[in-house]
C-alpha cells in the first residue's frame, strides 16, 4: 500500500527518543514550563508520549503530511533536522533534542544548550548561598557526588572567598569549609576533601550557571534578602 509505505518512511525520519529542551510561543520568545515532554517514536509508527507532569500515551501514531497524531494528542511538524525536532500544538512550539537515553530531571526552564549571559562575579552579586535547583549530566549516576550548594561568606580579596560548599548523591550529602577562587570565568573550590573546577557561564545576581566538564549546574539564591 503506497500510503502505508510513505508513512513508514516518515516515521523512520523521526524515529528515536526525543526530550523537550525549550518551548516558545513566538520566535525567540521562550516560555517557562514544568511539564517536560518526552517522545519515543519507532520506525513502525509505535509512539510513546510522556509528560513530566501528566498522562502517558502509547499506541500506533499517524502521520498525514505535517500532522502527527496519537489518540487525542495532535502535533504539527514544524522542523526536523538531524538531532532537532520542533512540534507545534496549542501550547506553542516544542523544541526537542534526540537522546540516547532520557534524562530523569524535570526541566522547569531550559534554553537550547546552556544559556550564556552576564558574568558578574563582584562580591555584591555572588555573596550568599547559592543552591542547585537543576543539573544536567549526560552520564548521570545515582552514586556520583554533585555540587549541591555554595555559600560565599567572606571576601578574602583578589577573587578569593571563604565559605561552605555541599555535595550530594542520591543517598547522602556532605558539607565542608572551603576556599572559592574566581579568576575571569574560572571557578575553583578547594577544600580538604574536594577540588572542584567549573566555568561560570552566567552570573547575573538572579541565576548562576556553572559548567564542570559535561555537567551543567543551574543555581539560585532562595530566600535572598534584598
N, C-alpha and C positions, 0 to 999 in steps of 0.2 A: 504494500500500500504506500504510494508516494508520500502522502501526508504524514504517515507514521514514521517513515524513514527520515523525513525532513525534521520532524520534531526530535527524533533521537539525535540527529546531528546538532540541533540547537542545544540539547541538554549536555552533549559532550563538551560544548564550548564553555559551559558554566559549571561543569561538574567539579566538586570539591567541597572543602569546608571553608565557610566564609563567616568572618566575625565583623560586626559593625564597629567602625572606629570613629565615625563622626556622623552628624546629622545636620542638615541645613534646610531652611525654607527658601532662601534666595541665594543666588551665587555669592560666595564669600561671606555669608552670614550664618555662623554656626549656632546650633541650638544645644542647650544642655539637656541631657537625657539620662535616665537610670534604667530604662527597660531595654538594655542591650540585646540586639537581635543576633542570633547565630543560625546560620543555614547550613544544611548538609544536603548536597544535590548529587545524585548518582547518574551515571551515563544512561541508565534505563528509565529515568524520569521519577524514580522514588525520591521523595524530598522530606526533610525534617525542618521545621521552623520552631526555634526555641527562644522564648523571651527570658531575660534575666528575672523579670517580674511578670508573671502571667502564664498563659497557656502554652503548651507544646502541641504542634500539629504534625502529623506524619501521614503519608499516603502518596498516591500517584498524582504528580503535578501535571499541569497542562501548559503548553506554550503555543500561543497563536500570535504570530508577528512579534510585536514587542510586549505582549501581555503574558505574564507569568502568574499562574494561579494554583492554589492548593486549598481545596474546600472553600471556606469563606474569605480566605486571605488572597488579595489580589495586588500585584505589583505591575508597574510599567518599567521595562528595562531601559534605563537612560544611557548607560555606557557599560561596556565590558572590554577591558584591555589588560592583558597579562594577569597580574595578581590583584587587579582592581575591578570592582563591580559596583555600579550605582543603580539602586532601585528606588522608584518613587511610589508613594501612596499618600493617603490624606494627611499623614504626619510630616511629609516633606521628602527630601532626598536622603536615602540611607546609603552611606559610603562604606563598603565592605573591603576587607583585606583577606586574601587567601592564606590560610594557615595549614601547617601540617597537623597541629592539634589545637583545640580551643584553649584559650587561657581561662582560668577559673575565676578571675576577679571581675566584679561589675565595673562598668565604665561610666561614672557619673558625668564626666566631661572629658572629651579627648579630641584634640585636633590631629589630623593625619600626621603620623610620625610624632616627633616630640616638638612641642611649641618652643621656639626660642624667642625670648623677649628681652626686656630691660634687665640689665645685670648690675643692679645697685647693691653693693656689698658694704655700704657705710654702716657704722655701728648703729645709728638710729634706725636703719632698715632691718638689720638681722638680729638685733638684741632680743632675747626672749626665747621661748620654747617653740620649736617647730616640730610638728608631728606628721608622720607619713600617713596620708589618707588613702593612697593608692600606689601600687607599684606594678611595673610590667617587667616580666622576666621570661624570655623565650625558653629558658632552661629551668623553669620553676621546679623547686624541690621542697617538700614539706620539712626536711631536716636542715636545710640551708638557713644560716642566720642572715637576716636582712636588717638594714637600718630602720629603726622604729621612730627615734626622736633625737633632736639635737637641742640642747639648752645653752645658748650663748649667754654666759653670766657676766663675765668680766673682760674688759678690753685691756690687753697687755701691750698694745701698741704694735705698729708695723704689721697689721693684718693678723695678729695672733690673739686668740681668745681662750680664756679658761672657761670650762663648762662641764656639762654632763651629757653623755650620749647613751642611748639604749639600742639594743639589738634584740631581735626575736626570731624564733622559728615557730612552727605550728604548735609546739609543746611548751616552750619556755621563753622567758625574757630575762635579760640581764642589763644592768646599768653600770657605768663606770665613769670616774672622773677622767677628763681628757683635755688636751690642748687642741684647738682647732685653728689651722693655718689657712688663710686665703690669700693667694697671690694671683692677680689677674682673675681668670675664671677657674683656676685650680683650687680645689678644697682638699685638705688633708686632715684627718682626725687621727691623733696619736695618743694611745693610752698604753698601760701595761699589758693589756690583753689584745689590743687590736690596732692595726694601721689600716685606715680606710681612705681610699682616694677616689675623687669624683671631679667631674666638670660641672660648673654652675651654668646651667642652660637658661635659667630665668631666676631673677630675684627682684621683685618689684614692690615688696612690702606686703602684698596680698598672698602671693604664692611663691614658693621656691621649688624649682625643678632641678634635680641633680641626676647626672648620668655617670654610673660607675660600671665600666665595661659595657655589657649589653643590658644592664638593669637600669630602669628609669624610676626615680623616686619623686612623687608629687607630694609636696608638704605645705601645710598651712599652720598659722598660729591661731588655735582655737581659744576663744575667750580672751583675746588680746584687748587690753585696756587702751583706749585712745589717749 
